[in-house]
Amino acid sequence: MAYEAVENIDPRDRPGAAVEERMLGTFASEDEAIEVARSARRRFAESGRADYAWWLVRAPGEMLARWIADSGSEKEFVLDLRSGELIEY
């Protein structure tokens, strides 16, 4: 199975603008995709941007994220597919 790492940025200086989605890559392992997303998150934090951003890891074509984090906190989450609830990673 392959996994995608995706970065989404909601530009605060352009109200109503579309969220910018950027594919960070497709990876053979979920762990590798998560590490790439974490690296992108660190770079975003170091940049000092005021925009809101979030990162996720999913299987290609899936609408459910297997891992998610955002620029508003240090927490990371996974989705419990049985209950539909986010659980802290």
Secondary structure, 3 states (H helix, E strand, C coil): CCEEEEEEEECCCCCCCCCEEEEEEEECCHHHHHHHHHHHHHHHHHHCCCCEEEEEEECCCCCCCCEEEECCCCCEEEEECCCCEEEEC
